[in-house]
Amino acid sequence: MHYGKISAGRRKGLGKCAVSLTLCAALFAGTTAGAVNNTTAGTASSCTCGCAACSGASISDIAESSLPFVVSITNISVQEAQQYFDRFDRYGHNQNELEETTSVGSGIIFEQTDDVLYIVTNYHVVEDATTLSVGFVDDEVYEAELCGTDEDNDLAVLKVSLDDLSADTRAAISVALFGDSDSLRVGEQVVAIGNALGYGQSVTTGIVSALNRSISTGTDAQGNTVQSTYIQTDAAINPGNSGGALLNMDGEVIGINNAKLASTEVEGMGYAIPISDVTDIIDELKTQTTTQQKTTGQHDSTPMYYFFRF
């Protein structure tokens, strides 16, 4: 199994950073959290840390209720293959070969209508896709259609027709509730769910390590530096987790897992897009239609992100 697919347009010179911010897509790839009064010997204490003990929900409870709305996403795309021997056409021009590649990520079911399911994920999970498919909690896989994308915010929305789903799949899935990421507190317990390494959904847990963590994610089309703001967590976010859910202890989505700092000198620094910052964008993207690409040509080698995409 190979890892190391780099986001389109960002394929050269990205390995020189001592610490690289890693987009976690893989290539082949209740009760209210708040005051809980515990009375002992006639005294009352209040705990608002958002941990499992305070909320009354265990990690197992969160996983059981949340796995039905987290999906795996498979992206089949066509990329230029690395040439080990130069090949030339009849005019002496170098010939590039295209090959089919597969990458995987995660997504979150956030809305169900009478006709379709809407799923939010990261833009880099669906980038350059010729075919997209979604795997649900019952291990059934269905073709998905790309609605809209927002590269600057690393967001995309897919849809799957309900008519395509079996009765068993419809019964197995659920729709996520979005929480309030603006109300998060440092130290609050969180749970991350995603398609780690493409092996299927897995669950990790940690805390909110920092809020409003501003990181330079590269440059826009005009060459201006792009700053993005994230939730930082020490919950393990691995290749394939991109687009998956970061949950509070009420089982609400408060972030979309996105990236990690990868270095032999760094541990436990994962990042998620705060959900309250992007709900309006997600609602707009679901109304759009995007034509999926058939082939991928030569890309600008200027890196937008100083990290590797798995």
WOPEUR-V370970 format. One record per run of one state. SS is the DSSP state (~ for helix, > for strand, _ for the rest). FROM is the first residue (numbers start at 1). TO is the last residue. If there is no record, write none. Layout:
SS/FROM/TO
SS/FROM/TO
//
This chain:
_/1/19
>/20/23
_/24/25
>/26/27
_/28/35
>/36/40
_/41/42
>/43/47
_/48/51
~/52/55
_/56/58
~/59/69
>/70/80
_/81/87
>/88/88
_/89/93
>/94/94
_/95/97
>/98/112
_/113/115
>/116/121
_/122/122
~/123/126
_/127/128
>/129/135
_/136/140
>/141/150
_/151/154
>/155/161
~/162/164
_/165/166
~/167/172
_/173/177
>/178/178
_/179/180
~/181/183
_/184/188
>/189/194
_/195/195
~/196/198
_/199/201
>/202/219
_/220/224
>/225/233
_/234/244
>/245/247
_/248/252
>/253/262
_/263/269
>/270/274
~/275/277
_/278/278
~/279/285
_/286/308
>/309/309
_/310/310
//
